[in-house]
């Protein structure tokens, strides 16, 4: 019952005698004045939420059309990306889930990058960095069709490709070096040293992008990331000079394919030095073990298990002797790790992200003595510690001590 109805119902008994009396008077006196007119009832708003403003009479907003369904190749690419790539590049490919892993769906990137660049980058990786090659013929998990599906998933999230104007190169790399050192090196590093973000001195990258792509990237930046648009700060001539410098880092000709080690069989011995004593390690933050401590125990032939959490393609380029390949996306070999208190150390090149996934799974399974190699495999290599590698495995880049690594765990914001 509405509130006005309730009020009328409560007043009805009191009004009844008055109404009856008025009726009697009119019968007794034909000249009695007519009764006063009934008051006009106050309009009652329809039931529903109250509002201090006027009631809207506008028609309801139309229902937006449903989002278009993903084509099958995009669905397949999303599945592959989630399994192999999201750990570093994030579930939506926006990047920076692990150190230096850039966004792959930034609009200015997707609008100008060619599929050939994406294909080469996924297949070959970035030797000497944390980006492994994922091509099956290099020891990775993906064939060409699957890589094309991943590319389709990335394309699905971005704008249509735009053709960039072709402009003849006119820059001077000497002048470009001055500009680069002042504005770019802190983030993007040099040929011998990493910066905090995308490393530009990579032959695979530079062989697969055009001058127009580089010029456009510098000028418009990557919105939503620390890469600002430099067109308002640098002159067109200065941008051309930086492009000339980057192009000089490409090399005269493509390097030969990297020889690789034997594909892991899955039957390699798991325990190193099975008769050795246990190492006495003190972990940092109950999680990380220093490379110096591990190499000392390694040389003393202490009993331990070393797990390489990178894709098998990287294990085939270089690994610590005796380390077992356990890619972060395929943990089946953990079933072979003894659960008897033997120390288990996982490593990767991030230096904590993929190895942290492996250690987390071991701890979920109840393994007590587990640790992440704090500095990662690239620093291990740079220090000249024991390595099994292909004849021309690239040396890891010297890390930037000011780069943004998260040393509290393997996770990153």
C-alpha positions in Angstrom: 0.0 0.0 0.0 1.4 3.5 -1.0 1.9 6.1 1.7 -1.0 8.4 0.6 -3.4 5.4 0.6 -2.2 4.5 4.1 -2.9 8.0 5.3 -6.3 8.0 3.9 -7.1 4.7 5.4 -6.1 5.9 8.8 -8.2 9.0 8.5 -11.4 7.3 7.2 -13.0 6.5 10.6 -12.6 10.1 11.8 -14.1 11.6 8.7 -17.1 9.3 8.6 -19.2 11.0 11.3 -18.5 14.4 9.8 -19.7 13.3 6.4 -22.8 11.7 7.8 -23.7 14.9 9.7 -23.2 17.0 6.6 -25.6 14.7 4.7 -28.2 15.0 7.5 -28.0 18.8 7.5 -28.6 19.0 3.7 -31.7 16.9 4.1 -33.1 19.1 6.9 -32.4 22.5 5.2 -32.8 22.8 1.5 -31.4 26.3 1.7 -28.2 25.2 3.4 -25.1 26.4 1.6 -23.5 23.8 -0.6 -20.6 21.9 0.7 -17.1 23.3 -0.1 -15.5 21.8 -3.1 -13.4 18.8 -2.6 -9.7 19.6 -2.5 -7.7 18.7 -5.6 -5.5 15.8 -4.7 -1.8 16.3 -4.8 -0.2 14.2 -7.6 1.7 11.3 -6.3 5.0 10.3 -8.0 5.2 6.8 -9.2 6.7 4.3 -6.9 10.5 3.9 -7.2 13.7 5.6 -6.2 13.2 9.2 -5.1 15.2 12.1 -6.6 15.6 15.7 -5.8 15.6 16.5 -9.5 12.8 16.3 -12.1 11.7 12.9 -13.3 13.4 12.1 -16.7 11.1 11.3 -19.6 14.0 10.5 -21.9 13.9 7.0 -23.5 16.4 4.5 -22.0 19.8 4.4 -23.6 20.1 1.8 -26.4 21.8 -1.4 -25.4 25.3 -1.4 -27.0 25.9 -4.1 -29.6 27.8 -7.2 -28.3 31.5 -7.2 -28.9 32.5 -9.1 -32.0 33.4 -12.7 -31.4 37.1 -13.6 -31.5 38.1 -15.5 -34.6 39.5 -19.0 -33.9 43.1 -18.0 -34.6 42.8 -15.1 -32.1 41.4 -17.5 -29.5 44.3 -19.9 -30.1 46.8 -17.1 -29.9 45.4 -15.9 -26.6 45.7 -19.4 -25.2 49.3 -19.6 -26.3 50.1 -16.2 -25.1 48.7 -16.9 -21.7 50.9 -20.0 -21.4 54.2 -18.8 -22.8 54.3 -15.0 -22.8 52.0 -13.5 -20.1 54.5 -14.3 -17.3 56.7 -11.4 -18.5 54.5 -9.3 -20.8 51.4 -9.5 -18.6 48.0 -11.3 -19.3 46.8 -8.5 -21.6 50.3 -8.0 -23.2 50.7 -4.6 -21.7 54.2 -5.4 -20.5 56.4 -4.9 -17.5 55.2 -7.9 -15.6 58.9 -8.8 -15.5 62.0 -6.6 -15.9 62.3 -4.9 -19.3 59.4 -6.8 -21.0 57.7 -4.1 -23.0 54.1 -3.6 -23.9 53.2 -5.5 -27.1 49.8 -3.8 -27.6 50.7 -0.1 -27.4 48.7 1.6 -30.1 51.7 3.5 -31.7 53.7 0.2 -31.7 51.0 -2.0 -33.2 50.0 0.6 -35.8 53.5 0.7 -37.3 55.2 -2.6 -36.6 55.2 -5.2 -39.4 54.3 -8.9 -38.9 57.8 -9.9 -40.0 59.3 -8.1 -37.0 56.9 -9.8 -34.6 57.5 -13.2 -36.2 61.3 -12.8 -36.0 61.2 -11.5 -32.5 59.1 -14.4 -31.2 61.1 -17.0 -33.1 64.6 -15.8 -32.4 64.2 -14.0 -29.1 66.9 -11.6 -28.0 70.1 -13.5 -27.4 71.9 -12.3 -24.3 68.7 -11.1 -22.7 65.8 -12.7 -20.8 63.8 -13.0 -24.1 64.3 -16.5 -25.3 63.6 -17.8 -28.8 60.3 -19.6 -29.0 60.6 -21.2 -32.4 60.4 -25.0 -32.3 63.4 -25.4 -34.6 65.5 -23.6 -32.0 64.2 -25.7 -29.1 61.2 -23.6 -28.2 57.6 -24.7 -27.9 55.9 -22.9 -30.9 55.7 -23.7 -34.6 55.1 -21.0 -37.2 51.3 -21.4 -37.2 51.2 -20.9 -33.4 53.4 -17.8 -33.6 51.1 -16.4 -36.3 48.2 -17.1 -33.9 50.0 -15.1 -31.2 50.5 -12.3 -33.6 46.8 -12.4 -34.5 45.9 -12.1 -30.8 48.2 -9.0 -30.5 46.7 -7.4 -33.6 43.2 -8.0 -32.4 43.8 -5.6 -29.5 45.3 -2.7 -31.5 44.5 -0.3 -34.4 44.9 -1.1 -38.0 48.3 -0.8 -39.5 49.4 2.4 -41.0 51.9 2.9 -43.7 54.8 5.2 -42.8 56.3 7.6 -45.3 59.6 6.4 -46.7 62.3 9.1 -46.2 65.9 8.8 -47.2 68.3 8.5 -44.3 70.1 11.8 -43.7 71.4 11.6 -40.2 74.9 11.6 -38.7 75.7 8.9 -36.2 78.4 10.9 -34.5 75.9 13.7 -33.7 73.3 11.0 -32.9 75.6 9.5 -30.2 75.7 12.8 -28.4 71.9 13.1 -28.4 71.5 9.4 -27.5 73.8 9.6 -24.5 72.0 12.7 -23.2 68.4 11.6 -23.7 68.2 7.8 -24.4 71.0 5.8 -22.9 69.6 5.8 -19.3 66.5 3.9 -20.4 67.7 2.0 -23.5 71.3 1.2 -22.6 74.3 1.0 -25.0 75.7 -1.9 -27.0 77.5 -3.2 -23.9 75.1 -2.3 -21.1 71.4 -2.7 -20.5 69.1 0.1 -19.5 65.9 -0.1 -17.6 63.7 -0.6 -20.6 63.9 -2.0 -24.2 67.4 -2.6 -25.2 67.9 -1.1 -28.7 71.4 -2.3 -29.5 70.1 -5.7 -30.8 70.9 -6.9 -34.3 67.7 -9.0 -34.5 65.6 -6.0 -33.6 67.3 -3.6 -35.9 67.4 -6.0 -38.9 63.6 -6.3 -38.8 62.6 -2.6 -38.4 62.7 0.2 -40.9 64.1 3.7 -40.5 60.6 4.9 -40.7 59.5 2.7 -37.8 62.4 4.0 -35.6 61.8 7.6 -36.7 58.1 7.4 -35.8 58.7 5.6 -32.5 61.1 8.4 -31.4 58.8 11.2 -32.5 55.4 10.0 -31.1 56.7 7.8 -28.2 54.6 5.1 -26.6 51.6 6.7 -24.8 50.9 5.4 -21.4 54.6 4.3 -20.9 57.7 6.2 -19.8 58.6 6.5 -23.5 57.5 10.1 -24.2 57.1 11.7 -27.6 60.4 13.4 -28.4 59.1 15.4 -31.4 58.6 18.4 -29.1 62.0 18.1 -27.5 64.3 17.0 -30.4 64.5 18.6 -33.8 63.8 16.5 -36.9 67.5 16.6 -37.7 68.4 15.3 -34.2 65.9 12.4 -34.6 67.5 11.5 -37.9 70.9 11.5 -36.2 69.7 9.1 -33.5 68.2 6.8 -36.2 71.6 6.8 -38.0 73.3 5.8 -34.7 70.8 2.9 -34.1 71.3 1.7 -37.7 75.0 1.6 -37.2 74.5 -0.9 -34.4 72.8 -3.4 -36.7 76.0 -4.8 -38.1 77.2 -5.2 -41.6 75.4 -8.5 -42.2 73.1 -10.8 -40.2 75.0 -13.1 -37.8 75.0 -16.8 -38.6 72.4 -19.0 -36.8 73.5 -19.8 -33.3 74.7 -23.4 -32.9 72.8 -25.1 -30.1 73.4 -27.8 -27.6 71.6 -31.1 -27.6 67.9 -30.9 -27.0 67.1 -31.9 -23.3 65.8 -35.5 -23.2 64.0 -35.2 -19.9 66.1 -38.1 -18.5 69.2 -36.1 -17.4 70.3 -36.8 -13.8 68.5 -34.4 -11.4 70.8 -34.4 -8.4 74.3 -32.9 -8.7 77.0 -34.5 -6.6 74.6 -37.0 -5.0 77.2 -38.1 -2.4 78.2 -34.6 -1.4 77.3 -32.8 1.8 74.4 -30.3 1.9 75.4 -26.7 1.4 75.0 -24.3 4.3 73.3 -21.3 2.7 71.7 -18.2 4.3 68.9 -16.9 2.1 68.1 -13.3 1.7 64.4 -12.7 2.5 64.0 -16.4 3.0 64.0 -16.8 -0.8 67.2 -15.7 -2.6 70.7 -17.3 -2.6 73.7 -15.4 -3.9 75.5 -16.6 -7.0 78.8 -16.5 -5.0 77.4 -18.9 -2.4 76.1 -21.3 -5.1 79.3 -21.4 -7.1 81.3 -22.0 -3.9 79.1 -25.0 -3.0 79.1 -26.1 -6.6 82.9 -26.2 -6.7 83.0 -28.0 -3.3 80.7 -30.7 -4.9 77.9 -30.2 -2.4 74.7 -32.0 -3.1 72.1 -29.9 -4.8 69.6 -29.6 -7.7 69.8 -26.8 -10.2 66.7 -26.1 -12.3 66.8 -23.9 -15.4 63.4 -22.2 -15.6 63.9 -20.6 -19.1 62.5 -22.1 -22.3 64.6 -25.1 -23.5 65.9 -23.0 -26.4 67.9 -20.9 -23.9 69.0 -24.0 -22.0 70.4 -25.3 -25.4 72.4 -22.0 -25.9 73.8 -21.9 -22.4 73.2 -23.4 -18.9 75.0 -24.2 -15.7 76.6 -27.7 -16.0 74.3 -30.3 -14.5 71.2 -28.0 -14.5 68.0 -29.6 -15.6 65.7 -27.9 -18.0 62.3 -27.1 -16.3 60.6 -24.3 -18.3 58.3 -22.2 -16.3 55.4 -23.3 -18.5 56.1 -27.0 -18.3 56.8 -28.2 -14.7 56.5 -31.9 -15.4 60.1 -32.6 -14.5 59.5 -31.4 -10.9 58.1 -34.9 -10.3 61.6 -36.2 -10.6 63.1 -33.8 -7.9 63.7 -35.8 -4.7 61.7 -34.6 -1.7 64.3 -35.5 0.9 65.6 -32.1 1.9 68.1 -31.7 -0.9 68.6 -28.0 -1.7 66.9 -27.0 -5.0 68.0 -23.8 -6.7 66.1 -22.4 -9.7 67.5 -19.8 -12.0 66.5 -17.7 -15.1 67.6 -14.5 -16.8 65.0 -12.1 -15.5 66.6 -12.7 -12.8 63.7 -13.7 -10.5 60.5 -14.1 -12.4 60.5 -17.4 -14.2 62.7 -19.0 -11.5 60.3 -17.6 -8.9 57.4 -19.5 -10.5 59.3 -22.8 -10.2 60.2 -22.2 -6.6 56.7 -21.2 -5.7 55.4 -24.5 -7.2 58.1 -26.5 -5.3 57.0 -24.8 -2.0 53.4 -25.5 -2.8 54.3 -29.1 -3.1 56.0 -29.1 0.3 59.7 -28.9 -0.6 61.6 -27.2 2.3 65.0 -26.2 0.9 64.3 -24.1 -2.2 65.8 -20.9 -3.4 66.0 -18.5 -6.4 69.5 -17.7 -7.8 69.5 -14.0 -6.9 71.5 -12.6 -9.7 70.3 -14.9 -12.5 72.2 -16.8 -15.2 73.5 -13.8 -17.1 75.4 -12.4 -14.1 76.6 -15.9 -13.4 78.0 -16.0 -16.9 79.6 -12.5 -16.7 81.4 -13.5 -13.6 83.1 -16.4 -15.4 81.4 -19.1 -13.3 81.0 -22.6 -14.8 78.9 -22.6 -18.0 78.1 -25.2 -20.7 77.3 -23.3 -23.9 77.1 -23.4 -27.7 80.3 -22.3 -29.4 79.0 -18.7 -30.1 76.5 -18.2 -27.3 76.2 -14.5 -26.8 77.5 -13.0 -23.6 74.9 -11.5 -21.3 74.8 -7.7 -21.2 76.1 -5.9 -18.2 73.0 -5.0 -16.2 72.3 -1.4 -15.3 72.7 -1.2 -11.5 70.0 1.5 -11.4 67.5 -0.6 -13.4 64.2 -1.3 -11.8 64.4 -4.8 -10.5 62.1 -6.0 -7.9 64.3 -7.8 -5.3 61.5 -8.5 -2.9 60.2 -11.5 -4.9 59.8 -12.6 -8.4 56.7 -10.5 -8.9 56.7 -7.1 -10.4 54.1 -4.3 -10.5 
